[in-house]
C-alpha cells in the first residue's frame, strides 16, 4: 500500500481511508477522502487515492481530472503519473498514455509494469513492432513474469506469429499454472488442441484453494473448448455455463436498457428525420464500417476487404460510441444538432482515427461490431461511408458468443437469454434502417460466404464501390495484424464446420430460442415491424 508515500504524513483519517480502499470498502473510503481533501486540498497522496477509487467504479474521466491535479501539484509524483497513463489507456487515448509513460519510464526505469502498459498502448495504435521489441527487452531483464509472457503472446498472435505466441503462453503457464487467461488465450487461438495432460493441469488449477474468480472463469472457458474438441458436448457445456455464470456476476448489464434504446432510436429516426438532413454531415468516403453481432464473420469480411489494394484494415475502433455519447441526451439529442455540428463530428472522427492508419490507401475499415446501435449516427455524420452488416444464423452466432470470453465490452454474451434479446434488438434496429434508408446498409450472410464465396465477395466489393481483385479470394494469404478473437481463423480458407457447431449443444439452448422468438424463425429476413 503506497498511496501515502508521497506525502510522508499519516493522519488517522487518511490511514482509515487507505485501509478501506485496500479492502475495497469504497463506500467507506470515499467520504473519508473527500473530508480529508476538504481540509487539505493539496495532499497529492489523497488525491491519487480518490482517483483510484473513481477508476475502480469506472469513472475514468473523474480519475483523469484528479490525477492531472496530483501531477500538476507534484510533477515528480511518478506513481500518480503512471496511474494517469493507465486511465488514459482505458479511455482509449493510447497516444496520450504513451507520452506520460515516456516520462514515467525515465523516472522509474526498472518497473516492468510500466513497460508492459506502454507495449499494450503501442499495440492499441498499431505499432506492433515497437510493442514486441519492448516486451522482449522487459523479458530479457526479468524473464520470470508470467503475465508479461502472456501479454507478449497476445502481441505475437496479433501479428501472425502463432508458434511464437503459443510458446509465450506456454511459458506463462509453466511459471504460473493457475493463470487462467493464459490457458484461455491458447484455447482462443481456435487452432490449439489441448492434450490430456493440459486438461488435467487445468482441472488441477480449478481445485487450487484461493484461486481467483478471473482465473476460474478463464479456465472454465478453456476447458469448455477442450471438451468440445473431444465432442463431449455435455461436459463442454457445463464448463461454458459455469464460466459464463461466474463472469456475469462481475459485470453490470441490462437487456432492458438495450431494448429501450432501440425503441427510442426507432421512434426518432424516421424517413422524415433523415430526409430533412439529406446532404449534411462530412461527405468523405474513406470509412468502411463493418458491424453487427460479434462472431458473425466481421473479421473475415475485414480480412477480405483488407486484401484489396485500396483498403486498409485497422481494428475495432472506439471512436463512434465515444463521439455519440458526448451528447447526454443521445439519441434524441441528435434532433437538435445543426448541419455544422454534424459536419464537424464527421471530420473529427476522421481526425481521431488517423493515428490507426499505416498506408496511403484511400479507404479504411472500422470493424467495431457494436456500432450497429449507432448506424443512424454514422449515416448523419458520415453520409459517404460504406456500412456492412455481418450477419450469421442466430443460434450459430449466439452460441459462438456464449463460448467466447471477451476481454471487455460484450456484457450481453454471458447469459443465453441476454444474448437472444441482444440479437433480437440488433435485428429490430437494422430492419428499421432497411425500411427508412433502403439500400444504405449492405448485408453479408456468413452462410452465403461459406456456400458461394466468390459471388458474395464480388457483391461485397461492388457495394463498397471497389473493382474485383483476385487477392480478395485469397484473403488467408494476406499478411496483416488482426486484433480480434478470429485472428487465426481468418488466416485459413473458409471452413464449413462453423455453421453447425451449435447443433450438439441444442438440448441446452432453450433459453436462447425463447429470447430470440420470431427472429429465429424468420432468419435471414427480419420480422415485420410497424413504424
JORARA-V219153 format. One record per pair of residues at least 24 apart in sequence whose C-alpha atoms are under 10 Angstrom apart, sorted by sequence separation. I is the first residue (numbers start at 1). J is the second residue. If there is no record, write none. Layout:
I,J + I,J
//
This chain:
26,50 + 29,53 + 30,54 + 46,70 + 47,71 + 60,84 + 63,87 + 64,88 + 80,104 + 94,118 + 97,121 + 98,122 + 131,155 + 132,156 + 146,170 + 147,171 + 148,172 + 149,173 + 165,189 + 177,201 + 178,202 + 199,223 + 217,241 + 219,243 + 220,244 + 287,311 + 288,312 + 398,422 + 439,463 + 11,36 + 44,69 + 45,70 + 62,87 + 63,88 + 78,103 + 79,104 + 96,121 + 97,122 + 112,137 + 113,138 + 131,156 + 146,171 + 147,172 + 177,202 + 178,203 + 180,205 + 198,223 + 217,242 + 218,243 + 286,311 + 287,312 + 288,313 + 291,316 + 320,345 + 323,348 + 394,419 + 395,420 + 398,423 + 27,53 + 44,70 + 60,86 + 61,87 + 78,104 + 82,108 + 94,120 + 95,121 + 112,138 + 129,155 + 145,171 + 146,172 + 147,173 + 149,175 + 166,192 + 178,204 + 179,205 + 180,206 + 216,242 + 217,243 + 218,244 + 220,246 + 286,312 + 290,316 + 320,346 + 323,349 + 394,420 + 397,423 + 26,53 + 42,69 + 43,70 + 44,71 + 60,87 + 61,88 + 64,91 + 76,103 + 77,104 + 78,105 + 94,121 + 95,122 + 111,138 + 112,139 + 128,155 + 129,156 + 132,159 + 144,171 + 145,172 + 146,173 + 162,189 + 177,204 + 178,205 + 199,226 + 216,243 + 217,244 + 289,316 + 322,349 + 18,46 + 21,49 + 25,53 + 26,54 + 42,70 + 44,72 + 52,80 + 55,83 + 59,87 + 60,88 + 76,104 + 78,106 + 79,107 + 86,114 + 89,117 + 93,121 + 94,122 + 110,138 + 128,156 + 143,171 + 144,172 + 146,174 + 147,175 + 154,182 + 157,185 + 173,201 + 177,205 + 178,206 + 194,222 + 198,226 + 199,227 + 215,243 + 217,245 + 218,246 + 289,317 + 395,423 + 17,46 + 21,50 + 24,53 + 44,73 + 45,74 + 48,77 + 51,80 + 58,87 + 78,107 + 79,108 + 85,114 + 89,118 + 92,121 + 94,123 + 95,124 + 112,141 + 143,172 + 146,175 + 147,176 + 150,179 + 153,182 + 162,191 + 176,205 + 178,207 + 194,223 + 214,243 + 217,246 + 218,247 + 319,348 + 320,349 + 349,378 + 394,423 + 26,56 + 43,73 + 44,74 + 60,90 + 61,91 + 77,107 + 78,108 + 94,124 + 95,125 + 112,142 + 128,158 + 129,159 + 144,174 + 145,175 + 146,176 + 178,208 + 196,226 + 213,243 + 216,246 + 217,247 + 319,349 + 394,424 + 14,45 + 18,49 + 21,52 + 26,57 + 42,73 + 43,74 + 48,79 + 49,80 + 52,83 + 55,86 + 60,91 + 76,107 + 82,113 + 83,114 + 86,117 + 89,120 + 90,121 + 93,124 + 94,125 + 110,141 + 116,147 + 117,148 + 120,151 + 123,154 + 128,159 + 144,175 + 145,176 + 146,177 + 150,181 + 151,182 + 154,185 + 180,211 + 184,215 + 187,218 + 194,225 + 195,226 + 216,247 + 319,350 + 346,377 + 14,46 + 17,49 + 18,50 + 21,53 + 24,56 + 42,74 + 45,77 + 48,80 + 51,83 + 52,84 + 55,87 + 58,90 + 82,114 + 85,117 + 86,118 + 89,121 + 92,124 + 93,125 + 110,142 + 116,148 + 119,151 + 120,152 + 123,155 + 143,175 + 144,176 + 147,179 + 150,182 + 153,185 + 154,186 + 157,189 + 179,211 + 180,212 + 183,215 + 187,219 + 193,225 + 194,226 + 214,246 + 320,352 + 346,378 + 349,381 + 350,382 + 17,50 + 44,77 + 47,80 + 48,81 + 51,84 + 85,118 + 88,121 + 92,125 + 112,145 + 115,148 + 116,149 + 119,152 + 146,179 + 149,182 + 150,183 + 153,186 + 178,211 + 179,212 + 180,213 + 181,214 + 182,215 + 184,217 + 185,218 + 188,221 + 192,225 + 193,226 + 194,227 + 213,246 + 214,247 + 319,352 + 320,353 + 345,378 + 346,379 + 348,381 + 349,382 + 9,43 + 45,79 + 113,147 + 117,151 + 120,154 + 147,181 + 151,185 + 178,212 + 180,214 + 181,215 + 184,218 + 187,221 + 188,222 + 192,226 + 193,227 + 213,247 + 318,352 + 319,353 + 346,380 + 347,381 + 7,42 + 14,49 + 21,56 + 45,80 + 48,83 + 52,87 + 55,90 + 82,117 + 86,121 + 89,124 + 113,148 + 116,151 + 120,155 + 123,158 + 147,182 + 150,185 + 179,214 + 180,215 + 181,216 + 183,218 + 184,219 + 187,222 + 190,225 + 194,229 + 317,352 + 318,353 + 342,377 + 345,380 + 346,381 + 347,382 + 7,43 + 9,45 + 44,80 + 48,84 + 51,87 + 85,121 + 112,148 + 116,152 + 119,155 + 146,182 + 179,215 + 180,216 + 181,217 + 182,218 + 183,219 + 184,220 + 186,222 + 187,223 + 193,229 + 194,230 + 213,249 + 214,250 + 317,353 + 342,378 + 345,381 + 346,382 + 391,427 + 6,43 + 7,44 + 8,45 + 178,215 + 179,216 + 180,217 + 181,218 + 182,219 + 183,220 + 184,221 + 185,222 + 187,224 + 188,225 + 192,229 + 193,230 + 213,250 + 343,380 + 344,381 + 345,382 + 346,383 + 6,44 + 7,45 + 178,216 + 180,218 + 181,219 + 183,221 + 184,222 + 187,225 + 342,380 + 343,381 + 4,43 + 5,44 + 6,45 + 7,46 + 179,218 + 180,219 + 183,222 + 184,223 + 187,226 + 190,229 + 314,353 + 317,356 + 342,381 + 343,382 + 370,409 + 4,44 + 5,45 + 6,46 + 178,218 + 179,219 + 180,220 + 181,221 + 182,222 + 183,223 + 184,224 + 341,381 + 342,382 + 343,383 + 370,410 + 3,44 + 4,45 + 178,219 + 180,221 + 181,222 + 184,225 + 314,355 + 315,356 + 339,380 + 340,381 + 369,410 + 389,430 + 453,494 + 3,45 + 4,46 + 180,222 + 314,356 + 334,376 + 339,381 + 2,45 + 3,46 + 313,356 + 314,357 + 331,374 + 334,377 + 450,493 + 451,494 + 3,47 + 4,48 + 312,356 + 313,357 + 314,358 + 450,494 + 451,495 + 3,48 + 4,49 + 312,357 + 313,358 + 331,376 + 449,494 + 450,495 + 451,496 + 3,49 + 312,358 + 313,359 + 320,366 + 331,377 + 334,380 + 449,495 + 450,496 + 2,49 + 312,359 + 319,366 + 321,368 + 330,377 + 449,496 + 450,497 + 311,359 + 312,360 + 313,361 + 317,365 + 318,366 + 320,368 + 450,498 + 3,52 + 310,359 + 311,360 + 312,361 + 315,364 + 316,365 + 317,366 + 318,367 + 319,368 + 321,370 + 397,446 + 447,496 + 450,499 + 310,360 + 311,361 + 312,362 + 313,363 + 314,364 + 315,365 + 316,366 + 317,367 + 318,368 + 320,370 + 321,371 + 324,374 + 310,361 + 311,362 + 312,363 + 313,364 + 314,365 + 315,366 + 316,367 + 317,368 + 320,371 + 447,498 + 309,361 + 310,362 + 311,363 + 312,364 + 313,365 + 314,366 + 315,367 + 316,368 + 317,369 + 318,370 + 319,371 + 321,373 + 373,425 + 388,440 + 389,441 + 390,442 + 391,443 + 392,444 + 393,445 + 446,498 + 447,499 + 308,361 + 309,362 + 310,363 + 311,364 + 312,365 + 313,366 + 314,367 + 315,368 + 316,369 + 318,371 + 321,374 + 324,377 + 373,426 + 376,429 + 387,440 + 388,441 + 389,442 + 390,443 + 391,444 + 392,445 + 393,446 + 446,499 + 309,363 + 310,364 + 311,365 + 312,366 + 313,367 + 316,370 + 317,371 + 320,374 + 323,377 + 324,378 + 372,426 + 375,429 + 376,430 + 386,440 + 387,441 + 388,442 + 389,443 + 390,444 + 391,445 + 392,446 + 393,447 + 308,363 + 316,371 + 320,375 + 372,427 + 374,429 + 375,430 + 385,440 + 386,441 + 387,442 + 388,443 + 389,444 + 390,445 + 391,446 + 392,447 + 321,377 + 370,426 + 373,429 + 386,442 + 387,443 + 388,444 + 389,445 + 390,446 + 391,447 + 392,448 + 281,338 + 282,339 + 306,363 + 320,377 + 321,378 + 372,429 + 373,430 + 376,433 + 383,440 + 391,448 + 277,335 + 280,338 + 281,339 + 282,340 + 305,363 + 306,364 + 320,378 + 372,430 + 375,433 + 379,437 + 280,339 + 281,340 + 282,341 + 305,364 + 306,365 + 279,339 + 280,340 + 281,341 + 282,342 + 283,343 + 305,365 + 277,338 + 278,339 + 280,341 + 281,342 + 282,343 + 376,437 + 379,440 + 269,331 + 273,335 + 277,339 + 280,342 + 281,343 + 282,344 + 284,346 + 287,349 + 302,364 + 303,365 + 379,441 + 268,331 + 269,332 + 280,343 + 281,344 + 282,345 + 283,346 + 284,347 + 287,350 + 302,365 + 268,332 + 281,345 + 282,346 + 283,347 + 286,350 + 302,366 + 265,330 + 267,332 + 268,333 + 269,334 + 277,342 + 281,346 + 282,347 + 302,367 + 375,440 + 264,330 + 265,331 + 268,334 + 269,335 + 281,347 + 282,348 + 284,350 + 287,353 + 301,367 + 375,441 + 264,331 + 265,332 + 268,335 + 282,349 + 6,74 + 264,332 + 282,350 + 299,367 + 261,330 + 262,331 + 298,367 + 299,368 + 6,76 + 7,77 + 261,331 + 298,368 + 299,369 + 6,77 + 298,369 + 5,77 + 6,78 + 388,460 + 6,79 + 294,367 + 296,369 + 5,79 + 6,80 + 294,368 + 295,369 + 286,361 + 287,362 + 288,363 + 289,364 + 290,365 + 291,366 + 292,367 + 293,368 + 294,369 + 388,463 + 3,79 + 286,362 + 287,363 + 288,364 + 289,365 + 290,366 + 291,367 + 292,368 + 293,369 + 294,370 + 387,463 + 388,464 + 2,79 + 3,80 + 285,362 + 286,363 + 287,364 + 288,365 + 289,366 + 290,367 + 291,368 + 292,369 + 293,370 + 386,463 + 387,464 + 447,524 + 285,363 + 286,364 + 287,365 + 288,366 + 289,367 + 290,368 + 291,369 + 292,370 + 293,371 + 386,464 + 406,484 + 407,485 + 284,363 + 285,364 + 286,365 + 287,366 + 288,367 + 289,368 + 290,369 + 291,370 + 292,371 + 293,372 + 385,464 + 386,465 + 406,485 + 445,524 + 289,369 + 290,370 + 291,371 + 292,372 + 405,485 + 290,371 + 291,372 + 292,373 + 404,485 + 289,371 + 290,372 + 291,373 + 289,372 + 291,374 + 291,375 + 289,375 + 301,388 + 301,389 + 289,378 + 301,390 + 423,512 + 298,388 + 300,390 + 298,389 + 299,390 + 420,511 + 421,512 + 424,515 + 425,516 + 428,519 + 297,389 + 298,390 + 416,508 + 417,509 + 419,511 + 420,512 + 421,513 + 423,515 + 424,516 + 427,519 + 434,526 + 296,389 + 297,390 + 298,391 + 416,509 + 417,510 + 418,511 + 419,512 + 420,513 + 421,514 + 422,515 + 423,516 + 424,517 + 296,390 + 297,391 + 298,392 + 416,510 + 417,511 + 418,512 + 419,513 + 420,514 + 421,515 + 422,516 + 424,518 + 425,519 + 431,525 + 432,526 + 435,529 + 287,382 + 295,390 + 296,391 + 297,392 + 416,511 + 417,512 + 420,515 + 421,516 + 424,519 + 431,526 + 436,531 + 281,377 + 283,379 + 286,382 + 288,384 + 289,385 + 290,386 + 291,387 + 292,388 + 293,389 + 294,390 + 295,391 + 296,392 + 415,511 + 416,512 + 417,513 + 419,515 + 420,516 + 421,517 + 423,519 + 424,520 + 427,523 + 430,526 + 431,527 + 432,528 + 435,531 + 281,378 + 282,379 + 283,380 + 284,381 + 285,382 + 287,384 + 288,385 + 289,386 + 290,387 + 291,388 + 292,389 + 293,390 + 294,391 + 295,392 + 296,393 + 415,512 + 416,513 + 417,514 + 418,515 + 419,516 + 420,517 + 423,520 + 427,524 + 429,526 + 431,528 + 432,529 + 281,379 + 282,380 + 283,381 + 284,382 + 285,383 + 286,384 + 287,385 + 288,386 + 289,387 + 290,388 + 291,389 + 292,390 + 293,391 + 294,392 + 296,394 + 400,498 + 416,514 + 417,515 + 418,516 + 421,519 + 427,525 + 428,526 + 431,529 + 432,530 + 280,379 + 281,380 + 282,381 + 283,382 + 284,383 + 285,384 + 286,385 + 287,386 + 288,387 + 289,388 + 290,389 + 291,390 + 292,391 + 293,392 + 400,499 + 416,515 + 417,516 + 420,519 + 427,526 + 428,527 + 432,531 + 280,380 + 281,381 + 282,382 + 283,383 + 284,384 + 285,385 + 286,386 + 287,387 + 288,388 + 289,389 + 290,390 + 291,391 + 292,392 + 296,396 + 297,397 + 416,516 + 420,520 + 427,527 + 428,528 + 429,529 + 278,379 + 279,380 + 280,381 + 281,382 + 282,383 + 283,384 + 284,385 + 285,386 + 293,394 + 295,396 + 296,397 + 363,464 + 397,498 + 400,501 + 428,529 + 274,376 + 278,380 + 280,382 + 281,383 + 282,384 + 283,385 + 295,397 + 296,398 + 396,498 + 397,499 + 399,501 + 400,502 + 424,526 + 277,380 + 280,383 + 281,384 + 282,385 + 294,397 + 295,398 + 396,499 + 399,502 + 424,527 + 279,383 + 293,397 + 294,398 + 295,399 + 296,400 + 395,499 + 396,500 + 397,501 + 398,502 + 399,503 + 274,379 + 278,383 + 279,384 + 293,398 + 295,400 + 296,401 + 395,500 + 396,501 + 397,502 + 274,380 + 294,400 + 295,401 + 393,499 + 395,501 + 396,502 + 399,505 + 269,376 + 294,401 + 295,402 + 392,499 + 393,500 + 395,502 + 396,503 + 399,506 + 265,373 + 268,376 + 269,377 + 293,401 + 395,503 + 265,374 + 295,404 + 266,376 + 294,404 + 399,509 + 262,373 + 265,376 + 395,506 + 398,509 + 261,373 + 294,406 + 399,512 + 395,509 + 398,512 + 258,373 + 294,410 + 293,410 + 367,484 + 395,512 + 394,512 + 395,513 + 398,516 + 294,413 + 394,513 + 395,516 + 394,516 + 394,519 + 395,520 + 393,519 + 394,520 + 393,520 + 394,521 + 293,422 + 394,523 + 293,423 + 393,523 + 394,524 + 292,423 + 392,523 + 393,524 + 391,523 + 392,524 + 293,426 + 391,524 + 292,426 + 293,427 + 292,427 + 292,430 + 301,444 + 301,446 + 298,444 + 300,446 + 297,444 + 296,444 + 297,445 + 298,446 + 301,449 + 296,445 + 297,446 + 300,449 + 296,446 + 297,447 + 290,441 + 292,443 + 295,446 + 296,447 + 289,441 + 290,442 + 291,443 + 297,449 + 305,457 + 290,443 + 304,457 + 308,461 + 258,412 + 290,444 + 305,460 + 311,466 + 255,411 + 301,457 + 304,460 + 305,461 + 310,466 + 251,408 + 253,410 + 254,411 + 255,412 + 304,461 + 309,466 + 310,467 + 244,402 + 247,405 + 251,409 + 253,411 + 254,412 + 308,466 + 309,467 + 243,402 + 244,403 + 251,410 + 252,411 + 253,412 + 301,460 + 305,464 + 308,467 + 243,403 + 244,404 + 251,411 + 252,412 + 253,413 + 308,468 + 309,469 + 241,402 + 243,404 + 244,405 + 250,411 + 251,412 + 253,414 + 275,436 + 305,466 + 308,469 + 240,402 + 241,403 + 243,405 + 255,417 + 256,418 + 259,421 + 263,425 + 266,428 + 270,432 + 271,433 + 274,436 + 275,437 + 307,469 + 308,470 + 309,471 + 240,403 + 248,411 + 251,414 + 255,418 + 258,421 + 259,422 + 262,425 + 266,429 + 269,432 + 270,433 + 273,436 + 274,437 + 307,470 + 308,471 + 309,472 + 239,403 + 240,404 + 247,411 + 248,412 + 254,418 + 255,419 + 258,422 + 261,425 + 262,426 + 265,429 + 266,430 + 269,433 + 271,435 + 272,436 + 305,469 + 307,471 + 308,472 + 237,402 + 240,405 + 248,413 + 249,414 + 253,418 + 255,420 + 256,421 + 259,424 + 260,425 + 263,428 + 266,431 + 267,432 + 270,435 + 271,436 + 306,471 + 307,472 + 308,473 + 237,403 + 247,413 + 248,414 + 255,421 + 256,422 + 259,425 + 262,428 + 263,429 + 266,432 + 270,436 + 271,437 + 305,471 + 306,472 + 307,473 + 314,480 + 315,481 + 236,403 + 247,414 + 248,415 + 255,422 + 258,425 + 259,426 + 262,429 + 265,432 + 266,433 + 269,436 + 270,437 + 271,438 + 304,471 + 305,472 + 307,474 + 308,475 + 313,480 + 314,481 + 315,482 + 316,483 + 246,414 + 247,415 + 258,426 + 261,429 + 262,430 + 269,437 + 304,472 + 305,473 + 307,475 + 312,480 + 313,481 + 314,482 + 315,483 + 316,484 + 244,413 + 245,414 + 259,428 + 303,472 + 304,473 + 306,475 + 307,476 + 313,482 + 314,483 + 315,484 + 244,414 + 245,415 + 255,425 + 259,429 + 262,432 + 266,436 + 303,473 + 304,474 + 305,475 + 307,477 + 308,478 + 243,414 + 244,415 + 301,472 + 303,474 + 304,475 + 307,478 + 242,414 + 244,416 + 303,475 + 304,476 + 306,478 + 307,479 + 241,414 + 302,475 + 303,476 + 306,479 + 307,480 + 240,414 + 241,415 + 301,475 + 303,477 + 304,478 + 306,480 + 241,416 + 300,475 + 303,478 + 288,464 + 300,476 + 303,479 + 303,480 + 225,403 + 303,481 + 224,403 + 225,404 + 285,464 + 303,482 + 224,404 + 302,482 + 221,402 + 222,403 + 221,403 + 222,404 + 220,403 + 221,404 + 222,405 + 299,482 + 221,405 + 299,483 + 303,487 + 220,405 + 299,484 + 298,484 + 299,485 + 300,486 + 304,490 + 218,405 + 299,486 + 300,487 + 303,490 + 126,314 + 217,405 + 298,486 + 299,487 + 302,490 + 303,491 + 125,314 + 126,315 + 295,484 + 297,486 + 300,489 + 301,490 + 125,315 + 294,484 + 295,485 + 299,489 + 300,490 + 124,315 + 294,485 + 295,486 + 299,490 + 300,491 + 124,316 + 125,317 + 300,492 + 124,317 + 297,490 + 300,493 + 300,494 + 188,403 + 188,404 + 187,404 + 188,405 + 188,406 + 184,404 + 185,405 + 184,405 + 181,405 + 92,317 + 93,318 + 92,318 + 181,407 + 91,318 + 92,319 + 125,353 + 125,354 + 126,355 + 127,356 + 92,322 + 125,355 + 126,356 + 91,322 + 124,355 + 125,356 + 126,357 + 127,358 + 124,356 + 125,357 + 126,358 + 125,358 + 93,352 + 95,355 + 271,531 + 94,355 + 270,531 + 266,530 + 267,531 + 266,531 + 237,504 + 241,508 + 237,505 + 233,502 + 236,505 + 233,503 + 234,504 + 238,508 + 233,504 + 234,505 + 237,508 + 232,504 + 233,505 + 228,501 + 231,504 + 232,505 + 233,506 + 234,507 + 233,507 + 234,508 + 228,504 + 228,505 + 190,485 + 188,484 + 189,485 + 190,486 + 188,485 + 189,486 + 190,487 + 191,488 + 188,486 + 189,487 + 190,488 + 191,489 + 188,487 + 189,488 + 190,489 + 185,485 + 188,488 + 189,489 + 160,479 + 159,479 + 160,480 + 161,481 + 159,480 + 160,481 + 158,480 + 159,481 + 160,482 + 158,481 + 159,482 + 160,483 + 157,481 + 158,482 + 159,483 + 156,481 + 157,482 + 158,483 + 162,487 + 155,481 + 157,483 + 158,484 + 162,488 + 155,482 + 157,484 + 158,485 + 160,487 + 161,488 + 155,483 + 159,487 + 160,488 + 154,483 + 158,487 + 157,487 + 158,488 + 157,488 + 160,491 + 128,481 + 126,481 + 126,482 + 126,483 + 123,481 + 124,483 + 123,483
//
